[in-house]
Amino acid sequence: MAYAQTLERPNKIKVTDAIIKQLKNAKTGRKHQVLKSMVCLPSTNALDVTKALEQGLIDTNTKLIAIEHKPNQFLHQIKTKLESLGFTEEKGNLFFILKDICDITGHDLNRAKKHFGIDSIDCWYLDTCSCVTSRFRKFLKNVVRKYSNDQSLICTNIVGAHDTSSDSAVNRARKKCIEKSFNLLVSTGHIVPSNRNAQAVTDCLSKLLDMQCILTVNYKEEPEPHMYGERGSGGKPMLLNMFQSKAIGSTNNNGKDIDAIQCLGYPESAKKSF
């Protein structure tokens, strides 16, 4: 079932706000704190771009590379929203790649970089809300990893549901860490992620990107009526990970900020502390 771009998601708003704050405070080794470039999937509400602007992670001088795979359906709304935030193709701070994210190649990134006259990508905010499929893994390894450097930050927001665990790569990672403590998850605050795939997904993505995970957040989105009807159950279990170069060293995240969003949307009985 397709992701509903226009659905209100109060939990996601809280999580995005906290994650943008962590991105802004992360150690990168860059001389500039405001991002010079960012890849994102803004959707119709451009939540990530809005929060990044509010918190000063980006400004209208930031070069935005926006991905959208359904231009006939959503592009006009996305352009209108981004224009209200100060980003347009005419101003020279916005470039669209109109493809499914898994179909994007190095050639597409080179076109965007050449268009903007930039050498690298400061931040990838990959809020795909999809599973760790083989195609997505190839995109991470062959495009994101290749076009990142030691100063790049990468965020992924994916579904940690059963079809993720049945994926061979993640399933192999699960078997290796099934006996491990969740203390191995870096900077989760003091609450253990409830999703049983959290460690496996984190390990899998870290290896694909050849980066260290500096943050893992597990939360549930609100139930989607178009998926679950009136019974109002089955909110998607989400896993949001933040990665940076192993050369940078560990970033100290604010534990209280992470605790406020860790396991958001889960019942209190599901929240366990370290």
Secondary structure by P-SEA (a helix, b strand, c coil): cccccccccaaaaaaaaaaaaaaaacccccccccccbbbbbccccaaaaaaaaaacccccccccbbbbccccccaaaaaaaaaaaccccccccccccccccccccaaaaaaaaaaacccccccccccccccccaaaaaaaaccccccccccbbbbbbbbccccccccaaaaaaaaaccccccccccccccccccccaaaaaaaaaaaaacccccbbbbbbccccccccccccccccbbbbbbbcccccccccccaaaaaacccccccccccccc
